[in-house]
Amino acid sequence: MTSRERLGAYGAWAAVCFFWGTTYLAIRVGLETLTPMLFAGLRFLIAGGLLFFIMTRQRNVRLPVGREWLDLCVVGLLLLGVGNGAVVWAEQWVSSGMAALLVATSPFWVAALERMRKDGERVGARGVVGMLVGFGGLAMLVGPQLFGVSLNGYYLAGVLVIQLGCFSWTVGSIYATRRPTGVSPLMAAAVQMLMAGVVLTLVGTVAGEWGEIRFSARSLGALAYLVVFGSIVAYGAYTYAIQKLPLSLVSTYSYVNPLVALVLGWFVLGESLGWREFFAAAVILSGVALVKVSPKELARVLKLVRGRGKGGVARGGGDDRIEGVTHRTCNEL
């Protein structure tokens, strides 16, 4: 890999770390005047439509055929319709930083569901410890006496709904690995976003949200930001990064996103950010690291990084790239 390609790959990884971390703040800002289901639905309809238009005009990019349409729609509904829709709905009462940390527990659901499958990956002692540590940090987040949040049904419902969204995202990720398609990742993302956008917009319509929605400069700016940077730019950067860098290295964005969301929520919206929040974040992310990263994988990443410094080749394998496309976190795209 040339120096320019290496710089571009790390630039793409940095873009993913930053832009996907900012989406929680953008959602919170958009919800100031927009209703949750229509907000999420319009985001994915516009982003999916633009991406679909772009991809249909690329050479060597084909449309889905036959069963691929159904599989992509199912994945889009589970990942974006339920997974992301849950985050948007919950952020009416849960702060953006807290939502990002709650979403960071997604690997625990992956580990639990994999253990339940007959042919799934088994969670070792390190993974069990990681899950216990992570849920300990989760308990700190939802402890109102620690964070000054009044104990009310909406806040607790938001916490539970985010976990439901993470569960749906995990199920969708497993389904995607079981039902791979032959279309390009960006075309697949476009179809998934369109499906989620249609369903979320229908839900918002049935719920009567059109009568409550109001547009402001801030909410329209948040919607545009999510469409362009949160969906198209960030996902494009992600697909480029996993083609050039090891997935184990690229996936570290999931540790950076909550920190970006916490700092931006504090700086822009004045959300609570003290030593307790930082400690809870450290506990959760430590648990995630224990579940996701084995000592062998960590040694492999360090070896590859050192190899790049000596002019080594840096590319993820084909299987890594396929897995990386489907195993994202709840608020991505």
Secondary structure, DSSP 8 states (H G I E B T S, - for coil): --HHHHHHHHHHHHHHHHHHHHHHHHHHHHTTTS-HHHHHHHHHHHHHHHHHHHHHTSTT-----THHHHHHHHHHIIIIIIIIHHHHHHTTTS-HHHHHHHHTTHHHHHHHHHHHSTTS----HHHHHHHHHHHHHHHHHT-HHHHT----HHHHHHHHHHHHHHHHHHHHHHHHHHS--SS-HHHHHHHHHHHHHHHHHHHHHHTTGGGT----HHHHHHHHHIIIIIIIIHHHHHHHHHHHS-HHHHTTHHHHHHHHHHHHHHHHH----SHHHHHHHHHHHHHHHHHH--HHHHHHHHHHHHHHHTT------HHHHHHHHH---TT--
